[in-house]
Amino acid sequence: MTRLFGRRKFMVYGSAALGASMLLKACASPSAPTDPAASPAEGSPAASPAASGDTIKVGILHSLSGTMAISEKSVVDSTQLAIDEINTAGGIMGKQIQAIVEDGASDWPTFAEKAKKLIEQDEVVVVFGCWTSASRKAVLPVFEEKNHMLYYPVQYEGQECSKNIFYTGAAPNQQIEPSVDWLLENKGKDFFLVGSDYVFPRTANTIIKAQLAAKGGKTLGEDYLPLGNTEVAPIIAKIKAALPNGGVIYNTLNGDSNVAFFKQMQGAGLTAEKYPTMSVSVAEEEVQAIGKEYLLKQYAAWNYFMTVETPENKKFVDAFKAKFGESRVTNDPMEAGYISVNIWKQAVEKAGGAGTPTDLEKVREAAYGQEFAAPEGPVKMLPNHHISKTVRIGEVRDDGLFEIVYSTPAPVDPIPWNQYVTETKGFSCDWTKTGVDNPGKFKT
Amino acid sequence: MFASILDGIFNGLSIGSILLLAALGLAIVFGLMGVINMAHGELMMLGAYTTVVVQNAFKGIGGPLFELYIFFALIAAFLVAALVGLALERGVIRYLYGRPLETLLATWGVSLILQQFVRSVSWVMVFGLILFSLLFFGGQWLLKRRADFESVQKWIVAALLPLSIGISLAASTFLGQTYKLAVTKPWFGAQNQDVTAPSWLRGGIPIGNFQLPSTRLFIMILTIGCVVGVYWFLNCTKWGLRIRAVTQNRNMSACLGIPTRKVDAITFAIGSGLAGVAGCGLSLLGSVGPNTGQNYIVNTFMVVVVGGVGKLIGTVVGAMAIGIADYVIGTGILGNLTNNPALKEVFAFFATTSMAKVMVFALIILFLQFRPAGLFPQKGRTVDA
């Protein structure tokens, strides 16, 4: 009897809550972008409703919940900062940018679904988003099918060059390869590779092994942790066995495993002096989360650090802190997200519009050769859909930020198809090239 | 040679003790009460976040007291997790006793809510929640004095709910717009939090050319303490006796005057509190973020199932067995013991962390084929099953 009563009560509560929330939602946003009542009057999707008014709609597609929310939330913040800055400066050709944020929920099919929704239902003219390579690979068919446009802001393993994606993070030759060279020169020749068990670390380590073999280094061991695994005792035991007298650890771990790895390294007596560790997924935010005491004197390779000394960076950091709080830090993918919006804006201005499907093609072509004074220094979009970037290596210092110990004298041009890996050696990508079967991957 | 064997034993026991610490609360909640609590990991996460808060508070005080913050954090984590567990039992689980499938789904939902809660909790949100509870539950309490309350309750709820939601939403939106970032900024946000062990827990104790990590030693001691504490509580106290009685035969206990509802609430609160302690201890080794709990939940169920539901000793032995197996397979020590080249290759193949997990799971499945009830099955008549 009591249980039945409980269930009935629950139903009353539940339906009342549902009704109330629907009512509130309807009241709160009478002009909601996805309001179905407003759109049928505007006709078919082909008829450019997106930019017909005073706004240009863009999509932001990142994980706001789930495992990856830790990293992706801050890229959303910096993307929105860039959009706000453009809007306060008068928008693009007098039109305000309206951002529609979708949550990919750290789930790859959800990413594809939301990408479809942004393109078909919201009729955005461009999407900024994705973090993991798995999510990018999930949305890729959607963007290619619709011949749409994605700006992808994270360093990745390369071996991809789609007509419908602009990659504003580093290709391997703009992050991994220079850092391995630097380690070989300054820290030693014996390497142990540690990574998370998915596509980026595995591909990255294939490249590193090929590079070490070519340049006289030695790979003395490698091991992979499943994503989210925090039990690193077996790996630490293996490192000690493989490198009893010290050596270089190359770390491509992602997410929570990094925290466990660095905390337990110190406990096991693997010091930064004896076992210098180069990480490619540890940036300012991660240092804060791991605890700087555990990371002192360890290295990271990126294109951008919060400590880069350029006037553009000072402006970027100040604007970010003013908008999101004094304790926040900026990092490389966030800066790449900021670059994405600005390069796209310049391309739209050059193409002269961003509403119709034909504009989409024009904007893509207008993006080639766009230069932007980014916080990391000058960058340029190349016809292979990647941007030239300065490569930097930073050492964690007392305040949890990075002391830049090395940077390339000039921006490095991106090479999407890796030249150390035999399958892709000799291939190249140039979307302005004519007379080849596939401008995304052809033999030179 | 001696050092490396010692290293192996220590590491295996240490992995086992981490599993045991995480699973201890679940052994009570799942083992004794039969509640499949998918939010167990999130209770650990709350314990870890409590540690962050306590640590930051002690950082403010500074001085030598900071070095001792971990002990205060342990107590605070126990209390916070136990209170949340109590609220969970009173608010959700007690309606679902004896219906494992619904419990599983409901607690999984709770776990998602808790995860998103720590991501987005801010002053405005807390203010809104408190205002809502005051209006909704306070209003009901006031109206309860009416003589015809039972008959109009449905309508009262239907009217109060949208009203209080509306008022608290409007008030928090107003606050958010007036004070902006100062009140809308999330307390923690989606980022991982930094828990730094006090300096006496960093580093390790060197033995020969190898080092015993002190955090792991600390966790082993903590685990032993928790096991002894739980054993003492269950076997030497009045409430422990009642819990065991209710576990063995609920109806009979109720007939004999044991307040079974109260026993349920206390048992669940203690199990949750232990999860909080585990979260605090593990924050020294791993990450503290909204997903922290998810990283442990599968392992904890594994331990309890292998150990045998309802037996503390089973959980202890199960955790140690899994920990040692994980380490021995993952580091490929087995390969050195055999001279058979084919066998050596097999062991080498499983000697990566990912593959070791596969092997351990396969062994567990195999084991459960022969002993479906786990290592130490409960004998005799069981409750509710």
Chai-1 contact restraints between the chains, C-beta under 6 A:
chainA,res_idxA,chainB,res_idxB,connection_type,confidence,min_distance_angstrom,max_distance_angstrom,comment,restraint_id
A,G6,B,Y95,contact,1.0,0.0,6.0,A-B,restraint_1
A,V12,B,K154,contact,1.0,0.0,6.0,A-B,restraint_2
A,V12,B,V157,contact,1.0,0.0,6.0,A-B,restraint_3
A,A16,B,A158,contact,1.0,0.0,6.0,A-B,restraint_4
A,A16,B,L161,contact,1.0,0.0,6.0,A-B,restraint_5
A,A20,B,P162,contact,1.0,0.0,6.0,A-B,restraint_6
A,A20,B,I165,contact,1.0,0.0,6.0,A-B,restraint_7
A,T67,B,N291,contact,1.0,0.0,6.0,A-B,restraint_8
A,A69,B,A190,contact,1.0,0.0,6.0,A-B,restraint_9
A,I70,B,A190,contact,1.0,0.0,6.0,A-B,restraint_10
A,I70,B,Q191,contact,1.0,0.0,6.0,A-B,restraint_11
A,I70,B,N192,contact,1.0,0.0,6.0,A-B,restraint_12
A,I70,B,G289,contact,1.0,0.0,6.0,A-B,restraint_13
A,K73,B,A190,contact,1.0,0.0,6.0,A-B,restraint_14
A,D197,B,S354,contact,1.0,0.0,6.0,A-B,restraint_15
A,D223,B,T352,contact,1.0,0.0,6.0,A-B,restraint_16
A,D223,B,T353,contact,1.0,0.0,6.0,A-B,restraint_17
A,Y224,B,S354,contact,1.0,0.0,6.0,A-B,restraint_18
A,L225,B,T353,contact,1.0,0.0,6.0,A-B,restraint_19
A,P226,B,S354,contact,1.0,0.0,6.0,A-B,restraint_20
A,G228,B,N295,contact,1.0,0.0,6.0,A-B,restraint_21
A,T230,B,G286,contact,1.0,0.0,6.0,A-B,restraint_22
A,T230,B,N295,contact,1.0,0.0,6.0,A-B,restraint_23
A,E231,B,I15,contact,1.0,0.0,6.0,A-B,restraint_24
A,A233,B,N11,contact,1.0,0.0,6.0,A-B,restraint_25
A,A233,B,I15,contact,1.0,0.0,6.0,A-B,restraint_26
A,P234,B,Y327,contact,1.0,0.0,6.0,A-B,restraint_27
A,P234,B,G330,contact,1.0,0.0,6.0,A-B,restraint_28
A,P234,B,T331,contact,1.0,0.0,6.0,A-B,restraint_29
A,P234,B,T353,contact,1.0,0.0,6.0,A-B,restraint_30
A,A237,B,T331,contact,1.0,0.0,6.0,A-B,restraint_31
A,D256,B,S287,contact,1.0,0.0,6.0,A-B,restraint_32
A,V259,B,S287,contact,1.0,0.0,6.0,A-B,restraint_33
A,A260,B,G286,contact,1.0,0.0,6.0,A-B,restraint_34
A,K263,B,L285,contact,1.0,0.0,6.0,A-B,restraint_35
A,Q266,B,R202,contact,1.0,0.0,6.0,A-B,restraint_36
A,G267,B,G204,contact,1.0,0.0,6.0,A-B,restraint_37
A,G267,B,P213,contact,1.0,0.0,6.0,A-B,restraint_38
A,G267,B,T215,contact,1.0,0.0,6.0,A-B,restraint_39
A,A268,B,Q211,contact,1.0,0.0,6.0,A-B,restraint_40
A,A268,B,P213,contact,1.0,0.0,6.0,A-B,restraint_41
A,G269,B,G204,contact,1.0,0.0,6.0,A-B,restraint_42
A,G269,B,Q211,contact,1.0,0.0,6.0,A-B,restraint_43
A,E285,B,Q191,contact,1.0,0.0,6.0,A-B,restraint_44
A,Q288,B,D194,contact,1.0,0.0,6.0,A-B,restraint_45
A,A289,B,Q191,contact,1.0,0.0,6.0,A-B,restraint_46
A,A289,B,N192,contact,1.0,0.0,6.0,A-B,restraint_47
A,A289,B,D194,contact,1.0,0.0,6.0,A-B,restraint_48
A,G291,B,D194,contact,1.0,0.0,6.0,A-B,restraint_49
A,G291,B,T196,contact,1.0,0.0,6.0,A-B,restraint_50
A,E293,B,T196,contact,1.0,0.0,6.0,A-B,restraint_51
A,G325,B,K185,contact,1.0,0.0,6.0,A-B,restraint_52
